[in-house]
Every structure is written in C-alpha cells, then in structure tokens.
Amino acid sequence: MRLRTVLATTTAALAAATCLSAAGPAAATPQASHACSPTVSLDRFSDALDKTTYDGTFVGNFSALAVDRDGSIAALEDRSSLFDLDARTLAPKRVVALADENGAALDSEGLVIDRDGTRLITSETEPSIRRYSADGRILDRLPVPPSLLVAPAGRATANQTFEGLTLLPGGRTLLASMENAISGDSATLVRFQTWTRTKGGHFRPAAQYAYPVDAGLGVPEVQATPDGRLLVLERGFTSGVGNTVRLYLADPRRATDTSAVENLTGQPGVRPIGKTLLADIAACPSLGATAKQPQPNPLLDNIEGMAVTGYSKGRLKVLLVSDDNQNAVQTTRFYYLRVRI
C-alpha cells in the first residue's frame, strides 16, 4: 500500500536463511542483546536493495514476501511486478510483470505460493485475488463476498482492502486480511475472509472473522504459523513522528464466523480473534540503522511484507520488508527476526 498518514505460505523450511548476507549497513551476529521483547529478537537487517534497479525495473515498493518451492524469496511489489530474490544475497534473479484480465496494472498487495507453484495474488483495487502461473499468466480468479468490494459495489474503502494473504496448514484454507474496517463496522474491527479449496482445485468463500486492530493502525500482512495461528502485522504512520509497527500472535480457531453479521460493532455473541503482542518493532535494537525521516527508532520504516522462512521447536524465522513507495525519504529494508511462539 502506498504511504498515507494514519492517526495514531504454508510455512517453508529455508536452510539458507541463517546465512543471508547483507550488502549494506546490515550484518550483525545474533546475540541476546538483540532482543525486541521476551519472544522476539532481531538478527540483522539489510538495505542491500534500496533504490536499485533490475532489468530496467525499479526494485522496491515491496508489499509481500513468500518462500518459493526452490527456497528463493518471492517479493511482490505493489506496482505489478513479482521479483525472485536469491535467498542468501537478496540479489534479484528474475522479475515477472503482472496485470489484470484487461492488461491493466494491479495494486498488488498479498502473495501466496501454492503447492503447485502457482501464485495467488491480491489487488486492492476491487479487491480481487487472482491465480497466476509462474510466468505471469492469469489462471483463475476467486469470488469475493460483495460486502468486501470497494464502494459503491460494496462497503470497503479504496486502498484499504486485501493487504495480507496466507495459506493455513494443510493447504485447504486461504485467508485474506482487510487492511481497515468496512463501512458500518467499528473502526477497530477488521474482517479476515477465508476460502476453502474445492475438489477441482478452486476456492470458494468460507468463514469470516473479526480481528481487533489497535486504534489508529491497520493490518498490512498476515502469515500462518504451523499450528494454525497467525502472525499479524499492525502498522500506522504519523507525519513528523514516523511509523508504528507491532507484531501480534493471533488465534482464529475459537472466533465467531461473522460472514452473516452485517455490522461489527462489538455486539454480544460475536467473539473476535484473540491476539497477543509479540513485539513493538520500535523496541528492537537499531543495530546501526539510519532513517531518512523522523522515526521513533531509526530501524523503522513502512514495514509491509512478511514471510515465515523456517520453523523448529516453537521458534520461527521471520523475514520482514518495508515498502519504500519509491520515495527518497523511505528505505527498502529487510529485517531478520526470530520469534518464539
């Protein structure tokens, strides 16, 4: 999502993750002092791709990450390009242009790489979820509940729709997170929509849940954990102050299905997704990072993409990336976290 002021895939094992190098002001050895909270630590960060180009395409505007079947990192940018990055160096290896059925650009935000290698990609424009081949051909388009469409077709606000996308363990349930509330709902209740895989390999709409977002923040990304819970990023920006980015562990398994609930306003009988704060990224050590505009911590930027790159004994390796909006005062930055769940 392009920067605006706000007040206030299936988990893959990636053996190369621990040796990812950082060509730039990144590179630090993991230590206890790298703790962001009791459950989250920051190994290092990398600005290696900031303000670079590849094959004539600007490298940046990143909105989502995923681990591909070959272990490389797929990085989606919100201006209709999907990059393939080397898992060790982050160097781009390929870029694929994306478009809708009429050849128009997408506001591409969420990414899942399915078990057959196809790409499920959201666009905030309608919103939509399309399935693409690895070379960028449209193969399918998922149905979207009418209320989640952008007004006047539905109740959503433009540029505040499907930001996050993840496939739950087992590969049968797809989940998309709205960035902000739809009209008629409480401003602090965001809808998470799911789809169930059919016998023909397509997806049909299924349960929907209410997620309680912190006041003034939105949801730019969501990723499933191996036990069916969710990592949820919440983010906001205040001019002259900087970004707020928080990482939560959320559990939708006992939440109420709200697909038939017209207005989410905290009414009795609706149990939202439970969540627990894992870390406020502003509390992470800066590790020598610099910021091009005011920030509570110079490490911070417009963090928007997230992928789980490894898992062992309740500990996750998590990769984050910021969306620089192709803006001189923002940075494309990758963050390497260890998260205990």
C-alpha positions as CSV (number, residue, x, y, z in Angstrom):
1,M,0.0,0.0,0.0
2,R,1.3,3.5,-0.8
3,L,2.2,5.5,2.2
4,R,-0.6,7.5,3.8
5,T,-0.9,9.2,7.2
6,V,-2.8,7.2,9.8
7,L,-3.6,8.7,13.1
8,A,-2.0,7.3,15.9
9,T,2.8,-19.7,2.9
10,T,2.4,-22.5,4.2
11,T,5.5,-22.3,6.4
12,A,8.6,-23.3,4.4
13,A,11.9,-24.5,5.8
14,L,14.7,-22.4,4.3
15,A,18.1,-23.9,5.0
16,A,19.9,-20.8,3.6
17,A,18.1,-18.4,5.9
18,T,20.7,-18.4,8.6
19,C,23.4,-17.3,6.1
20,L,21.6,-14.5,4.4
21,S,24.1,-11.8,3.8
22,A,23.5,-8.0,3.9
23,A,25.3,-5.8,1.4
24,G,24.8,-2.5,3.1
25,P,24.6,-1.3,6.6
26,A,23.3,-4.5,7.8
27,A,25.1,-7.5,9.3
28,A,25.3,-8.3,13.0
29,T,25.7,-11.6,14.8
30,P,22.6,-12.7,16.7
31,Q,23.0,-12.0,20.4
32,A,20.8,-11.8,23.5
33,S,21.1,-8.0,23.3
34,H,19.3,-8.2,20.0
35,A,16.0,-8.8,21.8
36,C,13.0,-6.7,20.8
37,S,10.9,-8.4,23.5
38,P,10.9,-11.7,25.6
39,T,9.7,-13.6,22.5
40,V,11.2,-11.7,19.5
41,S,14.8,-10.9,18.6
42,L,16.3,-9.1,15.6
43,D,19.3,-10.9,14.0
44,R,20.1,-8.3,11.4
45,F,18.7,-6.1,8.7
46,S,19.7,-5.3,5.1
47,D,19.4,-2.2,2.9
48,A,21.0,-4.0,0.0
49,L,18.2,-3.4,-2.4
50,D,17.4,0.1,-1.5
51,K,17.0,2.4,-4.6
52,T,18.3,-0.2,-7.0
53,T,17.0,-1.5,-10.4
54,Y,17.0,-4.9,-12.1
55,D,16.4,-5.5,-15.8
56,G,15.0,-2.0,-16.2
57,T,12.6,-2.4,-13.3
58,F,12.8,-0.4,-10.0
59,V,13.4,-2.7,-7.1
60,G,11.2,-1.6,-4.2
61,N,7.6,-0.9,-3.4
62,F,7.5,-4.3,-1.7
63,S,4.2,-5.3,-0.3
64,A,4.6,-9.1,0.3
65,L,7.1,-11.9,0.6
66,A,6.9,-15.7,0.2
67,V,9.3,-18.6,0.1
68,D,9.2,-20.3,-3.3
69,R,9.4,-24.0,-3.8
70,D,13.2,-23.8,-4.7
71,G,13.9,-21.9,-1.5
72,S,14.3,-18.5,-3.2
73,I,12.4,-15.4,-1.9
74,A,9.4,-14.2,-3.9
75,A,9.0,-10.4,-3.4
76,L,5.8,-8.8,-4.6
77,E,5.8,-5.1,-5.3
78,D,2.5,-3.1,-5.4
79,R,3.1,-1.8,-8.9
80,S,2.5,-5.1,-10.7
81,S,5.9,-6.8,-10.5
82,L,6.9,-10.1,-8.8
83,F,10.7,-10.5,-8.1
84,D,12.6,-13.7,-7.5
85,L,15.4,-13.0,-5.0
86,D,18.4,-15.1,-4.1
87,A,17.8,-16.4,-0.5
88,R,21.4,-15.8,0.5
89,T,22.2,-12.4,-1.0
90,L,18.8,-11.0,-1.9
91,A,20.1,-10.3,-5.4
92,P,17.2,-10.3,-7.9
93,K,17.2,-13.3,-10.3
94,R,14.1,-12.6,-12.2
95,V,11.1,-10.2,-12.5
96,V,7.7,-11.0,-13.9
97,A,5.2,-8.4,-14.9
98,L,1.6,-8.8,-13.6
99,A,-1.7,-7.4,-15.0
100,D,-5.4,-7.9,-14.8
101,E,-7.6,-9.5,-17.5
102,N,-7.5,-6.3,-19.5
103,G,-3.8,-5.8,-19.2
104,A,-4.1,-3.0,-16.6
105,A,-1.7,-2.7,-13.7
106,L,-2.6,-4.1,-10.3
107,D,-2.3,-2.6,-6.8
108,S,-0.8,-6.0,-5.8
109,E,-0.5,-6.5,-2.1
110,G,-0.8,-10.1,-0.8
111,L,1.1,-13.2,-2.0
112,V,0.8,-17.0,-1.6
113,I,2.8,-19.5,-3.5
114,D,0.6,-22.6,-3.7
115,R,1.7,-26.2,-3.6
116,D,1.8,-26.5,-7.4
117,G,3.9,-23.4,-7.8
118,T,1.2,-21.1,-8.9
119,R,0.9,-17.6,-7.4
120,L,-2.2,-16.3,-5.6
121,I,-2.0,-12.5,-5.6
122,T,-4.4,-9.9,-4.2
123,S,-5.1,-6.5,-5.7
124,E,-6.6,-3.7,-3.5
125,T,-8.3,-2.2,-6.5
126,E,-11.6,-4.2,-6.5
127,P,-10.4,-6.0,-4.3
128,S,-9.5,-9.3,-6.0
129,I,-7.5,-12.5,-5.7
130,R,-6.1,-14.0,-8.9
131,R,-4.1,-17.1,-9.5
132,Y,-1.1,-16.7,-11.8
133,S,1.3,-19.1,-13.4
134,A,5.0,-18.6,-12.6
135,D,5.4,-16.6,-15.9
136,G,2.5,-14.2,-15.0
137,R,-0.5,-15.7,-16.9
138,I,-3.9,-15.5,-15.2
139,L,-5.3,-18.9,-14.5
140,D,-8.2,-18.2,-12.2
141,R,-10.0,-15.6,-10.1
142,L,-11.5,-16.2,-6.7
143,P,-15.0,-15.0,-5.8
144,V,-15.1,-12.2,-3.2
145,P,-18.1,-11.6,-0.8
146,P,-20.0,-8.5,-2.0
147,S,-19.6,-6.6,1.2
148,L,-15.8,-6.6,0.9
149,L,-15.8,-4.9,-2.5
150,V,-14.9,-1.3,-2.8
151,A,-17.9,1.1,-2.7
152,P,-20.3,1.6,-4.4
153,A,-20.2,-2.1,-5.3
154,G,-19.6,-3.0,-1.6
155,R,-18.7,-1.4,1.7
156,A,-14.9,-1.3,1.6
157,T,-12.9,1.9,1.2
158,A,-10.5,2.1,-1.8
159,N,-6.8,1.3,-0.9
160,Q,-7.9,-0.3,2.4
161,T,-8.8,-3.9,1.3
162,F,-6.9,-7.2,0.9
163,E,-3.4,-6.4,2.1
164,G,-2.4,-9.8,3.6
165,L,-2.8,-13.3,2.3
166,T,-1.8,-16.7,3.7
167,L,-2.5,-20.4,3.3
168,L,-3.3,-22.2,6.5
169,P,-1.5,-25.5,7.4
170,G,-2.7,-28.4,5.3
171,G,-3.2,-26.1,2.3
172,R,-7.0,-26.3,2.2
173,T,-7.9,-22.8,3.7
174,L,-6.8,-19.5,2.3
175,L,-7.1,-16.4,4.4
176,A,-7.0,-12.7,3.4
177,S,-6.9,-9.8,5.8
178,M,-8.6,-6.5,5.1
179,E,-6.3,-3.5,6.0
180,N,-9.0,-1.5,7.6
181,A,-12.7,-1.7,8.6
182,I,-15.6,-1.6,6.1
183,S,-18.4,0.9,6.3
184,G,-20.8,0.1,9.2
185,D,-18.2,-1.8,11.2
186,S,-16.4,-0.5,14.3
187,A,-13.1,1.2,13.2
188,T,-11.2,-1.2,15.3
189,L,-12.6,-4.4,13.9
190,V,-11.1,-5.6,10.7
191,R,-12.6,-8.5,8.7
192,F,-10.4,-11.6,7.8
193,Q,-12.0,-13.6,5.0
194,T,-11.3,-17.3,4.3
195,W,-11.8,-19.6,1.3
196,T,-11.9,-23.4,1.2
197,R,-10.3,-25.4,-1.6
198,T,-12.7,-27.4,-3.6
199,K,-12.2,-30.8,-5.3
200,G,-11.5,-29.1,-8.6
201,G,-8.6,-27.1,-7.0
202,H,-10.6,-23.8,-6.9
203,F,-11.5,-21.9,-3.8
204,R,-15.0,-20.9,-2.5
205,P,-15.7,-18.3,0.2
206,A,-15.9,-19.7,3.7
207,A,-15.8,-18.4,7.3
208,Q,-15.1,-14.8,8.1
209,Y,-13.7,-13.4,11.3
210,A,-13.4,-10.1,13.2
211,Y,-9.9,-9.0,14.1
212,P,-9.5,-6.3,16.8
213,V,-6.8,-3.9,15.4
214,D,-5.2,-1.3,17.7
215,A,-6.7,2.2,17.4
216,G,-5.1,4.2,14.5
217,L,-3.4,1.2,13.0
218,G,-4.2,-1.1,10.0
219,V,-3.3,-4.7,9.0
220,P,-0.7,-4.8,6.2
221,E,0.2,-8.5,6.5
222,V,-0.8,-11.8,8.0
223,Q,1.0,-15.2,7.9
224,A,0.0,-18.6,9.2
225,T,2.1,-20.5,11.8
226,P,2.4,-24.3,11.7
227,D,-0.2,-24.8,14.4
228,G,-2.9,-22.8,12.7
229,R,-2.4,-19.5,14.5
230,L,-1.5,-16.3,12.7
231,L,1.3,-13.7,12.8
232,V,-0.3,-10.3,12.2
233,L,1.5,-7.1,11.5
234,E,-0.2,-3.9,12.5
235,R,1.1,-0.6,11.2
236,G,0.4,3.1,11.1
237,F,2.2,6.4,10.2
238,T,2.1,9.8,11.8
239,S,3.7,12.7,9.9
240,G,6.7,14.2,11.8
241,V,6.8,11.2,14.2
242,G,7.2,8.1,12.0
243,N,5.9,4.6,11.8
244,T,4.3,2.3,14.4
245,V,4.7,-1.4,13.6
246,R,3.6,-4.1,16.0
247,L,3.8,-7.9,15.6
248,Y,0.9,-10.0,17.2
249,L,0.2,-13.7,17.5
250,A,-3.5,-14.2,16.8
251,D,-5.7,-17.3,17.2
252,P,-8.8,-17.5,14.9
253,R,-9.7,-21.1,15.9
254,R,-12.4,-20.1,18.5
255,A,-13.5,-16.9,16.8
256,T,-17.1,-16.4,15.6
257,D,-17.9,-16.8,11.9
258,T,-19.0,-13.2,11.0
259,S,-19.8,-13.9,7.4
260,A,-23.5,-13.4,8.2
261,V,-23.0,-10.5,10.6
262,E,-23.9,-7.2,8.8
263,N,-22.3,-4.8,11.2
264,L,-19.4,-5.5,13.6
265,T,-19.8,-3.1,16.5
266,G,-18.8,-5.1,19.5
267,Q,-22.2,-6.7,19.9
268,P,-22.7,-9.6,22.3
269,G,-22.3,-13.1,20.8
270,V,-19.5,-12.2,18.4
271,R,-16.1,-13.4,19.6
272,P,-13.3,-11.8,17.7
273,I,-9.9,-13.3,17.0
274,G,-7.8,-13.3,20.2
275,K,-4.4,-11.7,20.0
276,T,-1.2,-11.4,22.0
277,L,1.5,-8.8,21.4
278,L,4.8,-10.3,20.5
279,A,6.8,-7.2,19.9
280,D,6.6,-3.5,19.1
281,I,9.3,-3.2,16.4
282,A,10.2,0.3,17.8
283,A,11.6,-1.6,20.8
284,C,14.1,-3.6,18.7
285,P,17.8,-2.6,18.8
286,S,18.6,-0.3,15.9
287,L,21.9,-2.1,15.1
288,G,23.3,1.0,13.5
289,A,20.3,1.6,11.2
290,T,19.7,5.1,9.9
291,A,16.4,6.7,8.9
292,K,15.8,9.3,6.2
293,Q,12.9,10.9,8.0
294,P,11.8,11.1,11.7
295,Q,11.2,7.7,13.3
296,P,10.7,6.5,16.9
297,N,13.6,4.1,16.1
298,P,15.8,4.7,13.1
299,L,15.4,1.0,12.3
300,L,11.7,1.6,11.4
301,D,10.2,2.2,8.0
302,N,7.0,1.4,6.3
303,I,7.1,-2.4,7.1
304,E,4.5,-4.2,4.9
305,G,5.6,-7.7,3.9
306,M,6.3,-10.8,6.0
307,A,7.2,-14.4,5.4
308,V,7.9,-17.3,7.7
309,T,11.2,-18.8,6.4
310,G,11.8,-21.5,8.9
311,Y,10.4,-23.3,12.0
312,S,11.9,-25.6,14.7
313,K,10.6,-26.4,18.1
314,G,8.3,-23.5,18.6
315,R,10.7,-21.0,17.1
316,L,10.1,-19.2,13.8
317,K,12.4,-17.4,11.4
318,V,10.5,-14.4,10.1
319,L,11.5,-12.1,7.3
320,L,10.0,-8.6,7.1
321,V,10.4,-6.0,4.3
322,S,9.4,-2.3,4.1
323,D,7.7,-0.6,1.2
324,D,9.7,2.5,0.3
325,N,6.9,3.8,-2.0
326,Q,9.8,4.7,-4.4
327,N,10.2,7.7,-2.1
328,A,13.6,9.4,-1.4
329,V,12.9,9.7,2.3
330,Q,12.0,6.0,2.7
331,T,14.1,2.8,2.6
332,T,13.6,-0.7,1.2
333,R,14.8,-2.7,4.3
334,F,14.7,-6.4,5.1
335,Y,14.5,-7.5,8.7
336,Y,15.5,-10.9,10.0
337,L,13.6,-11.9,13.1
338,R,13.5,-14.9,15.4
339,V,10.1,-15.4,17.0
340,R,9.2,-17.8,19.8
341,I,5.5,-18.8,19.8
